[in-house]
Amino acid sequence: MIKIEIKEGENIERALKRYKRKHRNVQIMQNLRESRYFTKPSVKRRREIQKAAYIQSLRDQEEV
């Protein structure tokens, strides 16, 4: 999770610019890690389904 602390008297556009820069850099690193090794499409799909099931279970627990 990216956190941006706004300094006192700082312009909101400047803080937003810092946030965008950090977000862009994080995405680049994630893509580099993913492309380091080849993963089969079936494995990617399986991971996405597992991730979705996990997130759904967390949401279900919040509702209870």
Buried (B, 14 or more C-beta within 10 A) or exposed (E): EEEEEEEEEEEEEEBEEBBEEEEEEEEEEEEEEEEEEEEEEEEEEEEEEEEEEEEEEEEEEEEE
